Amino acid sequence: MPAPGIDVLIRGAGPVGCALGLALAGSGLKLRFLTTADGKPAFRPIALSYASRLILERLGVWARLRATPIETIQVSQQQGFGRMRMEAAEAGVPALGYVTEYAGLHQALYAACEPLLVREPCEARLVVHAEGVSPTAREKRYGQDALVALVRTQPDSATTAFERFTPEGPLALLPLAGRYAVVWSCRPERAAALREAPEHRFLEELASAAGHRPGRPIAAEARAVHPLMLRVQRTRVGSREVYIGNAAQTLHPVAGQGLNLGLRDAWDLASAIFDGADPGEERVLARYAARRRLDAQATIRITDLLAAAFLGSNPLVRAARGGALAALDMLPGPRRFFARRMMFGASALP
Ligand SMILES: Cc1cc2nc3c(=O)[nH]c(=O)nc-3n(C[C@H](O)[C@H](O)[C@H](O)COP(=O)(O)OP(=O)(O)OC[C@H]3O[C@@H](n4cnc5c(N)ncnc54)[C@H](O)[C@@H]3O)c2cc1C
């Protein structure tokens, strides 16, 4: 039987767990966070969707974030034709997304939750898994790691993001306060070599993969490598327990969807239990799971598809990819839908 004292124990005080905690403020539910001591996280750029901005505004943390708006996204492929350009105005939003840094975002959310931390597990009417991993999830390791770096270019970055598909994997250059946050997915050996390479060598390799449009890379710092995998928790609810954020699904960063999806998990879970007397009740959790199913499944599929579809140097595949990009560039309807799908999740479905 659950202990009478605590209503909700959130295991993991990462950005998604903390967002849930903030969204439950004022619900009257008694919360605690179970955490492990975190070291300083490696540099990790985060592209937040417009929908995430709306959530973070409601949680009262948006104004404290340093975030650079993305007004244009240019998608192209190395060694091939086909280019697509998406504009915020066309999608009907002030920005297609906002680039910020994991550590700053986490700190802004964490500060409000710190008084509720506990170091030892305790019983609760609902246990929320927000640890970022789940030992029971199905796992597929991609043949890629993500090399991340913060790069200065000439000229400085402004509000255009570049997504470039290379034979080894997608390369994103996201504008971040005048510089570019680079997320470069490539073979694990190559990612390790790029991290260790002397700076001038790294900059040359980046310039050759990125093409001339983002400008000339002149300095790089904060290089780090993240292993990439798809992890999906089979059932996101159990007996008085629920999985959210990366504990429910860990995605390839190709479309920058992981945290955005996790914030929608947190928001929907808070809405489902906010007024309920018993947050761990089976009926309440089943309703939450049903509400998340479409958004989560569609986002997982699209991301996995993108990670695979844009791999490989086979000329036929490259031509098909080029054709798809060129077609999207000419068709405002599907392009607008694609942009809104990435910004709002399943709620953008017609
Ligand atoms: C290179 C890269 C780029 C990315 N770019 C984007 C992007 O542009 N946009 C986007 O939306 N997403 C992006 N993501 C994904 C995003 O980082 C994750 O989806 C997000 O961090 C998930 O947040 P979370 O709180 O669920 O998990 P985490 O961030 O993993 O936080 C989990 C927390 O739980 C703690 N914890 C772990 N184990 C335990 C335990 N046993 N008990 C208690 N606490 C525990 C951890 O220390 C951590 O603090 C990217 C990921 C990578 C790797």
Ligand as a Chemical Component Dictionary entry (heavy atoms), coordinates in Angstrom:
data_LIG
# 
_chem_comp.id                   LIG 
_chem_comp.type                 NON-POLYMER 
_chem_comp.pdbx_formal_charge   0 
_chem_comp.three_letter_code    LIG 
# 
loop_
_chem_comp_atom.comp_id 
_chem_comp_atom.atom_id 
_chem_comp_atom.alt_atom_id 
_chem_comp_atom.type_symbol 
_chem_comp_atom.charge 
_chem_comp_atom.model_Cartn_x 
_chem_comp_atom.model_Cartn_y 
_chem_comp_atom.model_Cartn_z 
_chem_comp_atom.pdbx_ordinal 
LIG C1  C1  C 0 23.345 15.659 -28.607 1  
LIG C2  C2  C 0 21.904 15.826 -28.209 2  
LIG C3  C3  C 0 21.177 16.887 -28.711 3  
LIG C4  C4  C 0 19.819 17.032 -28.358 4  
LIG N1  N1  N 0 19.126 18.066 -28.891 5  
LIG C5  C5  C 0 17.822 18.202 -28.586 6  
LIG C6  C6  C 0 17.049 19.262 -29.150 7  
LIG O1  O1  O 0 17.561 20.071 -29.934 8  
LIG N2  N2  N 0 15.743 19.364 -28.801 9  
LIG C7  C7  C 0 15.152 18.486 -27.966 10 
LIG O2  O2  O 0 13.947 18.623 -27.703 11 
LIG N3  N3  N 0 15.847 17.469 -27.412 12 
LIG C8  C8  C 0 17.154 17.309 -27.708 13 
LIG N4  N4  N 0 17.874 16.281 -27.145 14 
LIG C9  C9  C 0 17.191 15.360 -26.217 15 
LIG C10 C10 C 0 17.116 15.921 -24.788 16 
LIG O3  O3  O 0 18.398 16.215 -24.296 17 
LIG C11 C11 C 0 16.410 14.920 -23.879 18 
LIG O4  O4  O 0 15.205 14.528 -24.480 19 
LIG C12 C12 C 0 16.120 15.530 -22.506 20 
LIG O5  O5  O 0 17.324 15.799 -21.844 21 
LIG C13 C13 C 0 15.235 14.594 -21.670 22 
LIG O6  O6  O 0 15.035 15.137 -20.387 23 
LIG P1  P1  P 0 14.697 14.204 -19.150 24 
LIG O7  O7  O 0 14.495 15.111 -17.987 25 
LIG O8  O8  O 0 13.637 13.246 -19.514 26 
LIG O9  O9  O 0 16.007 13.291 -18.959 27 
LIG P2  P2  P 0 17.483 13.735 -18.561 28 
LIG O10 O10 O 0 17.841 15.028 -19.180 29 
LIG O11 O11 O 0 18.333 12.549 -18.871 30 
LIG O12 O12 O 0 17.403 13.927 -16.971 31 
LIG C14 C14 C 0 17.234 12.830 -16.111 32 
LIG C15 C15 C 0 17.706 13.205 -14.709 33 
LIG O13 O13 O 0 17.495 12.079 -13.836 34 
LIG C16 C16 C 0 18.685 11.821 -13.079 35 
LIG N5  N5  N 0 18.757 10.383 -12.747 36 
LIG C17 C17 C 0 19.294 9.379  -13.492 37 
LIG N6  N6  N 0 19.151 8.191  -12.843 38 
LIG C18 C18 C 0 18.515 8.447  -11.686 39 
LIG C19 C19 C 0 18.056 7.639  -10.598 40 
LIG N7  N7  N 0 18.259 6.323  -10.598 41 
LIG N8  N8  N 0 17.422 8.236  -9.575  42 
LIG C20 C20 C 0 17.200 9.571  -9.586  43 
LIG N9  N9  N 0 17.611 10.386 -10.576 44 
LIG C21 C21 C 0 18.246 9.837  -11.626 45 
LIG C22 C22 C 0 19.800 12.278 -14.002 46 
LIG O14 O14 O 0 20.960 12.569 -13.257 47 
LIG C23 C23 C 0 19.184 13.534 -14.641 48 
LIG O15 O15 O 0 19.339 14.667 -13.847 49 
LIG C24 C24 C 0 19.222 16.105 -27.484 50 
LIG C25 C25 C 0 19.966 15.046 -26.967 51 
LIG C26 C26 C 0 21.296 14.889 -27.335 52 
LIG C27 C27 C 0 22.082 13.736 -26.777 53 
# 
loop_
_chem_comp_bond.comp_id 
_chem_comp_bond.atom_id_1 
_chem_comp_bond.atom_id_2 
_chem_comp_bond.value_order 
_chem_comp_bond.pdbx_ordinal 
LIG C1  C2  SING 1  
LIG C2  C3  SING 2  
LIG C2  C26 DOUB 3  
LIG C3  C4  DOUB 4  
LIG C4  N1  SING 5  
LIG C4  C24 SING 6  
LIG N1  C5  DOUB 7  
LIG C5  C6  SING 8  
LIG C5  C8  SING 9  
LIG C6  O1  DOUB 10 
LIG C6  N2  SING 11 
LIG N2  C7  SING 12 
LIG C7  O2  DOUB 13 
LIG C7  N3  SING 14 
LIG N3  C8  DOUB 15 
LIG C8  N4  SING 16 
LIG N4  C9  SING 17 
LIG N4  C24 SING 18 
LIG C9  C10 SING 19 
LIG C10 O3  SING 20 
LIG C10 C11 SING 21 
LIG C11 O4  SING 22 
LIG C11 C12 SING 23 
LIG C12 O5  SING 24 
LIG C12 C13 SING 25 
LIG C13 O6  SING 26 
LIG O6  P1  SING 27 
LIG P1  O7  DOUB 28 
LIG P1  O8  SING 29 
LIG P1  O9  SING 30 
LIG O9  P2  SING 31 
LIG P2  O10 DOUB 32 
LIG P2  O11 SING 33 
LIG P2  O12 SING 34 
LIG O12 C14 SING 35 
LIG C14 C15 SING 36 
LIG C15 O13 SING 37 
LIG C15 C23 SING 38 
LIG O13 C16 SING 39 
LIG C16 N5  SING 40 
LIG C16 C22 SING 41 
LIG N5  C17 SING 42 
LIG N5  C21 SING 43 
LIG C17 N6  DOUB 44 
LIG N6  C18 SING 45 
LIG C18 C19 SING 46 
LIG C18 C21 DOUB 47 
LIG C19 N7  SING 48 
LIG C19 N8  DOUB 49 
LIG N8  C20 SING 50 
LIG C20 N9  DOUB 51 
LIG N9  C21 SING 52 
LIG C22 O14 SING 53 
LIG C22 C23 SING 54 
LIG C23 O15 SING 55 
LIG C24 C25 DOUB 56 
LIG C25 C26 SING 57 
LIG C26 C27 SING 58 
# 
